[in-house]
Amino acid sequence: MADGRRGNARRLLGFVKPYSGTVAVAMVCAVVYALSSGASIGMILPVFDDVLGSETGGSSGRTLDEIVRTEVLPPAGAAFSRLGSLDVSGAADGFSEAGEAARAALREAPPQESLALVIAFIVILIVFKNIAAVLQTFFLARVEQGVLFDLRRALFGHILGLDLEYFARSRIGELLSRMTADVDRLKGAISEAMVNVAKQAVLLGVFLAIALMASWKLTLVTLAVLPPSAIAIGALGKRLRRKSHKAQEKMADFASVLQESSLGIRVVKAFSMEGFEQGRFDRILRSHARFETSLQRLKSLAGPLTEIIGVGASALIFWYGGNEVLGGGGMTQGQFFVFLGAALSMMDPVKDLSKSITRIQAGLASSDRVFAILDERPSVVQPPDPVEARGFRESVVFENVSFAYDREEVLHGIDLTLRAGEVVALVGPSGAGKSTLADLLPRFMDPSEGRVLLDGTDLRDISLSSLRALVGVVTQETVLFNDTVRNNIAYGRADIPLERVREAAAAANILDFVDEMPGGFDTDIGERGVTLSGGQRQRLAIARAILKDPAILVLDEATSSLDTESERLVQRAIESLVSGRTALIIAHRLSTIRRADRILFLEAGRIVESGTHDALMKADGRYRRLYDLQFSDTV
């Protein structure tokens, strides 16, 4: 599990890599912020010891400008000169001399002038610090949103590439939760891991260095706070990750219930089950709220726990440092206040680091769920060296084809040849395997045994895009999009002229009612075509297939949602459409397939009867009994 988490963290860094330059700039801004904060604390020392603590301001009679030019600039210039010749030790000595000269200048100059200079320097530092903070946020936002965009794009593209079996066992609500909430939580992990941790670590280092310069003894007392804080934060982090994972699962649960209830709202209202659905949603929501409450409580513990541990050390610091100043132990007031400012300032980075770790843990918990989808592998894959299907000329052959869902065999040794231009109908009871057999043709799934050949080439050797370009599919469950009539018919093909769209609509017998709409072909039909009747939706889907002009048609209960009049009109359009094409038609309403070249009766995954309508009627077998049963029911 730990290896998996580290692996997911590395994969997340892979999405950050394209923005490494922007991350570097944000980190530089963070470092500038940290150094400016530390320097502003460090300015306490000259204020107390060199300006306010000076008993004889301006005794030399020289202005601050004269002192700086004669005593500060020469050693500073020498330091830079030595640095240019890579004499690092000499440069350090030079900067030390420059620092001492600067402090001496402050002591010798008039107090008011020195105070003004120190105040101006502090103001400049604070301006720099805040500019750095704004720039850090500016660049970090670009990284966060860029990574979220790339990750969601990769996730959606991967989901589109998964096969039907994955969607059969997945909840749409959970997929939505992972695409939205889980990916959004990664934003916190990115900002914390990439920049904030570095900024807080630099801040901690700067304040620690200032504290050491002021008093190494008091600093050792302060450092005693860190080990217990680290242990407590580590334990919290582990619990936080587990809680975050559970909370996200609960969010996926109620997203799934919301989606199911919305899609099935007609059934909910028809059975007066609003109260039942509300109760179901309440139970899941309450469970999610409990986990989120527990999660927020855990998050809130990190900072206060660190601060409480530091209270004891702070008391010792005040006692020891106060006695050093009051008892003449060699510590000046300025040193004590500098140390005090640095020590107290160290608490904020430590607290922020603990909060950063909790956010990173929560983000990594979400990354487990996101990368779990990216780790899914479809069973239907593009061949490594695909053959492009340029057309369909001879036949589609099913050779000893079997198929199983979770070890339950649905098709058993199917041998079937569909010749070019032939219309073949599949009939039989529900669960006989008709739709499964049809799904093998556009390669929505692959057979467990045997193979399917297109003009002698195994479908598994043909590129998916060229294969599916040859096949048009109209299913019993009509799928329409929240878009205009035109865009639904010309799905994904904005370059198709309106005239061709109108021709397809006319062939599907929907032109009359489309022209009567307020916007005609530019009328929005709502989500899943909610503004249309069932028959209109089905005919619009048929128009989409007509416009595609495929060589092979798969019609799965394509006329099931139509009334008698609409069925007659659409059947006429289908007969015109399938002329000269290979068609595989699944139908329960046997009146729609009488003119098929062959009718196959499937039962328990096997072809048990085959022939024309007239031949099967004369054979007086299963097809004849099904036909008589269906038409006796309509009398």
C-alpha positions as CSV (number, residue, x, y, z in Angstrom):
1,M,0.0,0.0,0.0
2,A,2.8,2.4,0.9
3,D,4.5,1.6,-2.4
4,G,1.3,2.4,-4.2
5,R,0.9,5.7,-2.4
6,R,4.5,6.7,-3.3
7,G,3.8,5.6,-6.9
8,N,0.7,7.8,-7.0
9,A,2.6,10.7,-5.6
10,R,5.2,10.3,-8.4
11,R,2.5,10.1,-11.0
12,L,0.9,13.3,-9.7
13,L,4.4,14.9,-10.0
14,G,4.3,13.8,-13.6
15,F,1.3,16.0,-14.2
16,V,3.1,18.9,-12.5
17,K,6.3,18.5,-14.6
18,P,5.1,20.5,-17.6
19,Y,4.7,23.5,-15.3
20,S,8.1,23.1,-13.6
21,G,9.2,26.5,-14.7
22,T,6.2,28.2,-13.2
23,V,6.6,26.1,-10.0
24,A,10.2,27.3,-9.8
25,V,9.2,31.0,-10.1
26,A,6.5,30.4,-7.4
27,M,9.1,28.8,-5.1
28,V,11.5,31.8,-5.7
29,C,8.7,34.1,-4.6
30,A,8.1,31.9,-1.6
31,V,11.8,32.1,-0.7
32,V,11.8,35.9,-1.1
33,Y,8.8,36.0,1.1
34,A,10.5,33.9,3.8
35,L,13.8,35.9,3.7
36,S,11.9,39.2,3.8
37,S,9.9,38.0,6.8
38,G,13.1,36.9,8.6
39,A,14.9,40.2,7.8
40,S,12.0,42.3,9.1
41,I,12.3,40.3,12.4
42,G,16.1,40.8,12.4
43,M,15.7,44.6,12.2
44,I,14.5,44.5,15.8
45,L,18.1,44.2,16.9
46,P,19.5,47.5,15.4
47,V,16.3,49.3,16.5
48,F,16.8,48.4,20.2
49,D,20.6,48.1,20.4
50,D,21.9,50.7,17.9
51,V,19.2,53.3,17.7
52,L,17.0,53.3,20.8
53,G,19.8,51.9,23.0
54,S,22.4,54.6,21.8
55,E,23.2,57.1,24.6
56,T,25.0,59.6,22.5
57,G,23.4,59.9,19.2
58,G,25.3,61.8,16.5
59,S,28.5,62.2,18.7
60,S,30.7,62.1,15.7
61,G,29.1,65.1,14.1
62,R,28.8,63.3,10.8
63,T,25.7,62.6,8.9
64,L,24.5,59.0,8.2
65,D,25.3,59.5,4.5
66,E,29.0,60.4,5.2
67,I,29.4,57.4,7.6
68,V,27.9,55.0,5.0
69,R,30.2,56.3,2.2
70,T,33.3,56.2,4.3
71,E,32.8,53.2,6.6
72,V,30.1,50.9,5.1
73,L,30.6,50.9,1.4
74,P,34.4,50.1,1.3
75,P,34.1,46.8,3.2
76,A,30.9,45.9,1.2
77,G,32.7,46.6,-2.1
78,A,35.6,44.4,-0.9
79,A,33.2,41.6,-0.1
80,F,31.6,41.7,-3.5
81,S,35.1,41.8,-5.1
82,R,36.2,38.8,-3.2
83,L,32.9,37.0,-4.0
84,G,33.6,37.7,-7.7
85,S,37.0,35.9,-7.4
86,L,35.3,32.9,-5.6
87,D,37.0,33.8,-2.3
88,V,34.0,32.6,-0.3
89,S,35.6,32.8,3.1
90,G,36.9,36.3,2.3
91,A,33.4,37.3,1.1
92,A,31.9,36.1,4.4
93,D,34.4,38.2,6.3
94,G,33.7,41.2,4.1
95,F,29.9,40.9,4.6
96,S,30.6,40.6,8.4
97,E,32.7,43.7,8.3
98,A,30.0,45.5,6.2
99,G,27.3,44.5,8.7
100,E,29.4,45.7,11.7
101,A,30.2,48.9,9.8
102,A,26.5,49.4,9.1
103,R,25.6,49.0,12.8
104,A,28.4,51.3,13.8
105,A,27.0,53.9,11.3
106,L,23.6,53.6,12.9
107,R,25.1,54.1,16.4
108,E,27.2,57.1,15.4
109,A,24.5,58.9,13.3
110,P,21.8,61.1,14.8
111,P,19.2,58.9,16.4
112,Q,16.3,60.4,14.4
113,E,18.1,59.8,11.1
114,S,19.0,56.2,12.1
115,L,15.5,55.5,13.2
116,A,14.1,56.8,9.9
117,L,16.5,54.7,7.9
118,V,15.6,51.5,9.9
119,I,11.9,52.2,9.5
120,A,12.3,52.8,5.8
121,F,14.2,49.6,5.4
122,I,11.5,47.7,7.4
123,V,8.8,49.2,5.1
124,I,10.7,48.2,2.0
125,L,11.1,44.6,3.4
126,I,7.3,44.4,4.1
127,V,6.5,45.7,0.6
128,F,8.8,43.1,-0.9
129,K,7.3,40.4,1.3
130,N,3.8,41.2,0.2
131,I,4.7,41.5,-3.5
132,A,6.3,38.1,-3.3
133,A,3.2,36.7,-1.6
134,V,0.9,38.0,-4.4
135,L,3.3,36.7,-7.1
136,Q,3.5,33.3,-5.4
137,T,-0.3,33.0,-5.5
138,F,-0.4,34.3,-9.1
139,F,2.0,31.6,-10.4
140,L,0.7,28.9,-8.1
141,A,-2.9,29.3,-9.4
142,R,-1.6,28.7,-12.9
143,V,0.0,25.5,-11.9
144,E,-3.0,24.2,-9.9
145,Q,-5.5,24.9,-12.6
146,G,-3.2,23.6,-15.3
147,V,-2.7,20.3,-13.5
148,L,-6.4,19.9,-12.7
149,F,-7.2,20.6,-16.4
150,D,-4.7,18.1,-17.6
151,L,-5.7,15.5,-15.1
152,R,-9.5,15.8,-15.7
153,R,-8.8,15.7,-19.5
154,A,-6.7,12.6,-19.2
155,L,-9.3,11.0,-16.9
156,F,-12.2,11.8,-19.2
157,G,-10.2,10.5,-22.2
158,H,-9.3,7.3,-20.4
159,I,-12.9,6.8,-19.4
160,L,-14.1,7.2,-23.0
161,G,-11.6,4.5,-23.9
162,L,-12.9,1.9,-21.5
163,D,-15.2,-0.8,-22.7
164,L,-18.8,-1.4,-21.9
165,E,-18.0,-4.0,-19.3
166,Y,-16.5,-1.3,-17.1
167,F,-19.6,0.9,-17.3
168,A,-21.8,-2.1,-16.5
169,R,-20.1,-2.5,-13.1
170,S,-19.5,1.2,-12.3
171,R,-21.8,3.8,-10.8
172,I,-22.0,7.0,-12.8
173,G,-22.4,9.0,-9.6
174,E,-19.0,7.6,-8.3
175,L,-17.3,8.5,-11.6
176,L,-18.7,12.1,-11.3
177,S,-17.4,12.3,-7.7
178,R,-13.9,11.2,-8.7
179,M,-13.9,13.6,-11.7
180,T,-15.0,16.6,-9.5
181,A,-14.4,16.4,-5.8
182,D,-11.4,14.0,-5.8
183,V,-9.6,15.9,-8.5
184,D,-10.4,19.2,-6.7
185,R,-8.8,17.9,-3.5
186,L,-5.6,17.3,-5.4
187,K,-5.3,21.0,-5.8
188,G,-4.5,21.4,-2.1
189,A,-1.9,18.7,-2.2
190,I,-0.2,20.3,-5.2
191,S,0.0,23.8,-3.7
192,E,1.2,22.5,-0.3
193,A,3.7,20.1,-1.7
194,M,5.1,22.3,-4.4
195,V,5.4,25.7,-2.7
196,N,3.9,26.1,0.7
197,V,6.0,23.4,2.3
198,A,9.2,24.9,0.8
199,K,8.1,28.4,1.9
200,Q,7.4,27.3,5.5
201,A,10.6,25.3,5.6
202,V,12.6,28.3,4.5
203,L,10.8,30.5,7.0
204,L,11.5,28.1,9.7
205,G,15.2,28.0,8.7
206,V,15.5,31.8,8.6
207,F,13.9,32.2,12.0
208,L,16.0,29.4,13.4
209,A,19.2,31.1,12.1
210,I,18.1,34.4,13.6
211,A,17.4,32.7,16.9
212,L,20.8,31.0,16.9
213,M,22.6,34.3,16.3
214,A,20.7,35.9,19.2
215,S,21.1,33.0,21.7
216,W,22.1,29.4,20.9
217,K,21.1,28.3,24.4
218,L,17.6,29.5,24.1
219,T,17.4,28.0,20.6
220,L,18.1,24.5,22.0
221,V,15.2,24.9,24.4
222,T,13.0,26.0,21.5
223,L,14.0,23.0,19.3
224,A,12.8,20.7,22.0
225,V,9.3,21.5,20.8
226,L,9.8,20.0,17.3
227,P,10.2,16.2,17.9
228,P,6.9,15.7,19.8
229,S,5.2,17.9,17.3
230,A,6.5,15.7,14.4
231,I,5.4,12.5,16.1
232,A,1.9,13.9,16.8
233,I,1.6,15.3,13.2
234,G,2.7,11.9,11.7
235,A,0.1,10.0,13.6
236,L,-2.6,12.5,12.6
237,G,-1.6,12.3,9.0
238,K,-2.2,8.5,8.8
239,R,-5.6,8.8,10.4
240,L,-6.5,11.8,8.2
241,R,-5.7,9.8,5.0
242,R,-8.0,7.0,6.0
243,K,-10.8,9.3,7.0
244,S,-10.4,11.3,3.7
245,H,-10.7,8.1,1.7
246,K,-13.9,7.1,3.5
247,A,-15.4,10.6,3.2
248,Q,-14.8,10.6,-0.6
249,E,-16.5,7.2,-0.9
250,K,-19.5,8.5,1.0
251,M,-19.6,11.5,-1.3
252,A,-19.7,9.1,-4.3
253,D,-22.6,7.3,-2.7
254,F,-24.9,10.3,-2.4
255,A,-23.8,11.5,-5.9
256,S,-24.9,8.2,-7.2
257,V,-28.3,8.3,-5.4
258,L,-28.8,11.9,-6.7
259,Q,-28.1,10.8,-10.3
260,E,-30.4,7.7,-10.1
261,S,-33.3,9.7,-8.5
262,S,-33.0,12.4,-11.1
263,L,-32.9,10.0,-14.1
264,G,-35.8,8.0,-12.6
265,I,-37.9,10.9,-11.4
266,R,-41.0,9.7,-13.4
267,V,-40.9,6.3,-11.6
268,V,-40.3,8.0,-8.3
269,K,-43.3,10.2,-8.7
270,A,-45.5,7.5,-10.3
271,F,-45.0,5.3,-7.2
272,S,-45.1,8.3,-4.8
273,M,-41.7,7.3,-3.5
274,E,-40.4,10.8,-2.8
275,G,-40.3,10.0,0.9
276,F,-38.5,6.8,0.3
277,E,-35.8,8.4,-1.9
278,Q,-35.5,11.3,0.6
279,G,-34.8,8.8,3.4
280,R,-32.3,6.9,1.3
281,F,-30.5,10.1,0.5
282,D,-30.6,11.3,4.1
283,R,-29.0,8.1,5.4
284,I,-26.1,8.4,2.9
285,L,-25.8,12.1,3.5
286,R,-25.8,11.6,7.3
287,S,-23.0,9.1,7.0
288,H,-21.0,11.4,4.8
289,A,-21.5,14.3,7.3
290,R,-20.2,12.1,10.1
291,F,-17.0,11.3,8.2
292,E,-16.5,14.9,7.1
293,T,-17.1,16.1,10.7
294,S,-14.5,13.7,12.0
295,L,-12.2,14.7,9.2
296,Q,-12.5,18.4,10.0
297,R,-11.9,17.7,13.7
298,L,-8.7,15.8,12.8
299,K,-7.5,18.7,10.6
300,S,-8.2,21.2,13.4
301,L,-6.0,19.3,15.9
302,A,-2.7,19.6,14.1
303,G,-2.1,23.4,14.6
304,P,-3.4,23.7,18.2
305,L,-1.6,20.5,19.3
306,T,1.7,21.9,18.0
307,E,1.0,25.3,19.7
308,I,0.1,23.7,23.0
309,I,3.3,21.6,23.0
310,G,5.2,24.9,22.4
311,V,3.6,26.7,25.4
312,G,5.9,24.8,27.8
313,A,9.0,25.7,25.8
314,S,7.8,29.3,25.5
315,A,7.5,29.6,29.3
316,L,11.1,28.3,29.7
317,I,12.2,30.8,27.0
318,F,10.7,33.8,28.8
319,W,12.1,32.7,32.2
320,Y,15.6,32.0,31.0
321,G,15.9,34.9,28.6
322,G,14.4,37.4,31.0
323,N,16.9,36.4,33.7
324,E,19.7,36.7,31.2
325,V,18.7,40.3,30.5
326,L,17.8,41.3,34.0
327,G,20.8,39.5,35.6
328,G,23.4,40.8,33.2
329,G,24.1,37.4,31.7
330,G,25.5,38.9,28.5
331,M,22.2,39.2,26.5
332,T,21.1,42.7,25.4
333,Q,17.5,43.8,25.2
334,G,17.8,43.8,21.4
335,Q,19.1,40.3,21.3
336,F,16.3,39.1,23.6
337,F,13.6,40.7,21.6
338,V,15.1,39.5,18.3
339,F,15.2,35.9,19.7
340,L,11.7,36.3,21.1
341,G,10.4,37.5,17.8
342,A,12.2,34.7,15.9
343,A,11.1,32.0,18.4
344,L,7.5,33.1,18.3
345,S,7.6,33.4,14.5
346,M,8.9,29.8,14.3
347,M,5.6,28.6,15.7
348,D,3.6,29.7,12.6
349,P,5.7,27.8,10.1
350,V,5.6,24.7,12.3
351,K,1.8,25.0,12.5
352,D,1.5,25.7,8.8
353,L,3.7,22.7,8.0
354,S,1.5,20.5,10.0
355,K,-1.6,21.8,8.2
356,S,0.2,21.3,4.9
357,I,0.9,17.7,5.7
358,T,-2.7,17.1,6.5
359,R,-3.8,18.6,3.2
360,I,-1.2,16.6,1.4
361,Q,-2.5,13.4,3.0
362,A,-6.1,14.3,2.1
363,G,-5.0,15.0,-1.5
364,L,-3.0,11.7,-1.7
365,A,-6.1,9.8,-0.5
366,S,-8.0,11.4,-3.4
367,S,-5.2,10.6,-5.8
368,D,-5.6,6.9,-4.9
369,R,-9.2,7.0,-6.2
370,V,-8.4,9.1,-9.3
371,F,-5.5,6.9,-10.4
372,A,-7.6,3.8,-9.7
373,I,-9.6,4.8,-12.7
374,L,-6.5,5.5,-14.8
375,D,-5.2,2.1,-13.9
376,E,-8.3,0.4,-15.4
377,R,-7.4,-1.4,-18.6
378,P,-10.0,-2.0,-21.3
379,S,-10.3,-5.5,-22.7
380,V,-11.0,-4.1,-26.1
381,V,-7.8,-2.4,-27.2
382,Q,-6.4,-0.9,-30.4
383,P,-4.1,-3.5,-32.1
384,P,-0.4,-2.6,-32.1
385,D,-0.2,-2.6,-35.9
386,P,-3.8,-2.0,-37.0
387,V,-5.2,-2.7,-40.4
388,E,-7.3,0.1,-41.9
389,A,-10.8,-1.1,-43.1
390,R,-11.3,0.7,-46.4
391,G,-14.7,-0.6,-46.9
392,F,-16.9,-3.7,-46.8
393,R,-17.2,-6.0,-49.8
394,E,-17.8,-9.6,-49.0
395,S,-19.0,-10.9,-45.6
396,V,-18.8,-10.8,-41.8
397,V,-18.1,-14.2,-40.4
398,F,-18.6,-15.4,-36.8
399,E,-16.4,-18.5,-36.3
400,N,-17.2,-20.6,-33.2
401,V,-17.9,-17.5,-31.2
402,S,-18.6,-17.8,-27.4
403,F,-18.9,-15.0,-24.9
404,A,-19.1,-14.9,-21.1
405,Y,-20.0,-12.3,-18.5
406,D,-18.2,-13.0,-15.2
407,R,-17.9,-16.7,-16.1
408,E,-21.6,-17.0,-17.1
409,E,-21.5,-17.9,-20.8
410,V,-24.0,-16.0,-22.9
411,L,-23.1,-17.2,-26.4
412,H,-22.1,-20.8,-27.2
413,G,-20.2,-21.7,-30.4
414,I,-22.0,-19.3,-32.8
415,D,-21.2,-19.9,-36.5
416,L,-22.8,-17.3,-38.7
417,T,-22.0,-15.5,-42.0
418,L,-23.5,-12.2,-42.9
419,R,-23.0,-11.6,-46.6
420,A,-22.7,-8.1,-48.0
421,G,-26.1,-6.6,-48.8
422,E,-27.9,-9.2,-46.6
423,V,-30.5,-8.3,-44.0
424,V,-30.4,-10.7,-41.1
425,A,-32.9,-10.5,-38.1
426,L,-32.2,-11.9,-34.6
427,V,-35.3,-12.9,-32.6
428,G,-35.8,-14.9,-29.5
429,P,-36.6,-14.6,-25.8
430,S,-35.0,-12.0,-23.5
431,G,-31.5,-13.1,-22.4
432,A,-31.0,-15.3,-25.4
433,G,-27.8,-13.3,-26.4
434,K,-29.1,-11.2,-29.3
435,S,-27.7,-7.8,-28.2
436,T,-24.4,-9.5,-27.1
437,L,-24.0,-11.0,-30.6
438,A,-24.8,-7.6,-32.2
439,D,-22.3,-5.8,-29.9
440,L,-19.5,-8.0,-31.2
441,L,-19.8,-6.6,-34.7
442,P,-18.7,-3.0,-33.9
443,R,-16.3,-4.6,-31.4
444,F,-17.9,-3.1,-28.2
445,M,-16.6,-6.4,-26.7
446,D,-14.4,-9.3,-27.9
447,P,-15.5,-12.9,-27.9
448,S,-14.2,-15.2,-25.1
449,E,-13.6,-17.8,-27.7
450,G,-13.6,-17.8,-31.5
451,R,-13.3,-14.8,-33.8
452,V,-15.2,-12.4,-35.9
453,L,-13.9,-11.7,-39.4
454,L,-14.6,-8.7,-41.7
455,D,-13.7,-9.6,-45.3
456,G,-11.4,-12.3,-43.9
457,T,-9.6,-10.0,-41.4
458,D,-10.0,-10.6,-37.6
459,L,-11.8,-7.6,-36.1
460,R,-9.0,-7.5,-33.4
461,D,-6.5,-6.6,-36.1
462,I,-8.5,-3.7,-37.5
463,S,-8.2,-0.2,-36.2
464,L,-11.2,0.7,-34.0
465,S,-11.9,4.0,-35.7
466,S,-12.0,2.5,-39.2
467,L,-14.1,-0.4,-38.1
468,R,-16.7,1.7,-36.3
469,A,-16.8,4.1,-39.3
470,L,-18.3,1.2,-41.2
471,V,-21.0,0.4,-38.6
472,G,-24.1,2.4,-37.7
473,V,-25.9,1.6,-34.5
474,V,-29.4,2.4,-33.4
475,T,-30.3,1.0,-29.9
476,Q,-33.5,0.5,-28.0
477,E,-32.3,3.0,-25.4
478,T,-32.2,6.2,-27.4
479,V,-29.2,8.4,-26.6
480,L,-29.5,12.1,-27.3
481,F,-27.5,15.0,-26.1
482,N,-28.4,18.4,-24.5
483,D,-27.9,20.2,-27.8
484,T,-29.8,21.3,-30.9
485,V,-31.7,18.9,-33.3
486,R,-29.1,19.6,-36.0
487,N,-26.1,18.8,-33.7
488,N,-27.8,15.6,-32.5
489,I,-28.3,14.4,-36.1
490,A,-24.8,15.5,-37.3
491,Y,-23.2,14.3,-34.1
492,G,-19.7,15.7,-33.8
493,R,-19.6,16.7,-37.5
494,A,-20.2,20.5,-37.7
495,D,-19.0,20.6,-41.3
496,I,-22.0,18.8,-42.6
497,P,-24.3,21.1,-44.6
498,L,-27.8,21.7,-43.2
499,E,-29.3,20.4,-46.5
500,R,-27.8,16.9,-45.8
501,V,-29.1,17.0,-42.3
502,R,-32.6,17.9,-43.6
503,E,-32.4,14.9,-46.0
504,A,-31.6,12.5,-43.2
505,A,-34.4,14.0,-41.1
506,A,-36.8,13.5,-44.0
507,A,-35.8,9.9,-44.5
508,A,-36.5,9.3,-40.8
509,N,-39.8,11.1,-41.1
510,I,-39.1,13.8,-38.5
511,L,-38.9,16.8,-40.9
512,D,-42.5,17.9,-40.3
513,F,-42.3,18.1,-36.5
514,V,-38.8,19.7,-36.6
515,D,-39.9,22.5,-38.9
516,E,-42.7,23.2,-36.5
517,M,-40.3,23.8,-33.6
518,P,-39.6,27.4,-32.7
519,G,-36.0,27.3,-33.8
520,G,-36.3,24.5,-36.3
521,F,-33.1,22.5,-36.5
522,D,-31.4,25.0,-34.1
523,T,-33.9,24.1,-31.3
524,D,-32.4,22.7,-28.1
525,I,-34.0,19.4,-27.2
526,G,-32.9,19.3,-23.5
527,E,-31.1,16.7,-21.6
528,R,-31.6,13.2,-23.1
529,G,-34.1,14.8,-25.5
530,V,-36.6,15.4,-22.7
531,T,-38.7,17.9,-24.8
532,L,-39.4,15.2,-27.5
533,S,-41.8,12.2,-27.3
534,G,-40.4,8.7,-27.3
535,G,-41.2,8.2,-31.0
536,Q,-39.6,11.5,-31.9
537,R,-36.4,10.6,-30.0
538,Q,-36.2,7.3,-31.7
539,R,-36.7,8.7,-35.2
540,L,-34.1,11.4,-34.5
541,A,-31.6,8.7,-33.5
542,I,-32.4,6.9,-36.8
543,A,-31.8,10.1,-38.7
544,R,-28.3,10.2,-37.1
545,A,-27.6,6.7,-38.4
546,I,-29.0,7.6,-41.8
547,L,-26.7,10.6,-42.1
548,K,-23.7,8.5,-41.1
549,D,-24.4,6.3,-44.2
550,P,-22.7,3.2,-42.8
551,A,-21.9,0.0,-44.8
552,I,-23.2,-2.2,-41.9
553,L,-26.3,-1.4,-39.8
554,V,-27.1,-2.7,-36.3
555,L,-30.7,-2.0,-35.3
556,D,-31.4,-3.1,-31.8
557,E,-35.1,-2.7,-31.2
558,A,-35.0,0.4,-33.3
559,T,-38.8,0.7,-33.6
560,S,-39.7,-0.4,-30.1
561,S,-40.7,3.1,-28.9
562,L,-42.9,4.0,-31.9
563,D,-46.7,4.0,-32.2
564,T,-48.2,2.1,-35.2
565,E,-48.2,5.1,-37.5
566,S,-44.7,6.2,-36.7
567,E,-43.5,2.6,-36.9
568,R,-44.9,2.3,-40.4
569,L,-43.2,5.5,-41.5
570,V,-39.9,4.6,-39.9
571,Q,-40.0,1.0,-41.2
572,R,-40.3,2.5,-44.7
573,A,-37.2,4.6,-44.1
574,I,-35.3,1.6,-42.7
575,E,-36.2,-0.5,-45.7
576,S,-34.8,2.3,-47.9
577,L,-31.7,2.7,-45.7
578,V,-30.8,-1.0,-45.6
579,S,-31.1,-1.5,-49.4
580,G,-27.7,-2.6,-50.6
581,R,-26.2,-2.8,-47.1
582,T,-25.6,-5.5,-44.6
583,A,-28.0,-5.1,-41.7
584,L,-28.3,-7.0,-38.4
585,I,-31.8,-6.3,-36.9
586,I,-32.8,-7.2,-33.4
587,A,-36.6,-7.2,-33.0
588,H,-39.3,-8.4,-30.6
589,R,-42.0,-7.1,-32.9
590,L,-41.9,-9.7,-35.6
591,S,-44.0,-7.6,-38.0
592,T,-40.9,-5.4,-38.6
593,I,-38.7,-8.2,-39.9
594,R,-40.9,-10.2,-42.3
595,R,-38.9,-9.1,-45.3
596,A,-35.5,-10.0,-43.8
597,D,-33.4,-12.2,-46.0
598,R,-32.8,-14.5,-43.0
599,I,-34.2,-14.8,-39.5
600,L,-32.2,-16.4,-36.7
601,F,-33.9,-17.6,-33.6
602,L,-31.6,-17.5,-30.6
603,E,-32.2,-19.4,-27.4
604,A,-29.8,-19.8,-24.5
605,G,-27.0,-18.3,-26.5
606,R,-27.4,-20.7,-29.5
607,I,-28.9,-20.4,-33.0
608,V,-31.7,-23.0,-32.9
609,E,-33.6,-21.9,-36.1
610,S,-32.6,-20.1,-39.3
611,G,-34.6,-19.2,-42.5
612,T,-36.9,-16.7,-44.1
613,H,-40.1,-15.7,-42.5
614,D,-42.2,-18.0,-44.7
615,A,-39.8,-21.0,-44.2
616,L,-39.8,-20.6,-40.5
617,M,-43.6,-20.3,-40.4
618,K,-43.9,-23.6,-42.4
619,A,-41.4,-25.3,-40.1
620,D,-43.9,-24.8,-37.2
621,G,-41.1,-24.4,-34.6
622,R,-40.1,-21.8,-32.0
623,Y,-40.4,-18.9,-34.4
624,R,-44.0,-19.9,-35.4
625,R,-45.0,-20.3,-31.8
626,L,-43.5,-16.9,-30.9
627,Y,-45.3,-15.3,-33.9
628,D,-48.6,-16.9,-33.1
629,L,-48.3,-15.9,-29.5
630,Q,-47.5,-12.3,-30.4
631,F,-50.2,-11.8,-32.9
632,S,-52.8,-13.7,-30.9
633,D,-52.1,-11.1,-28.1
634,T,-52.8,-8.3,-30.5
635,V,-56.2,-9.5,-31.6
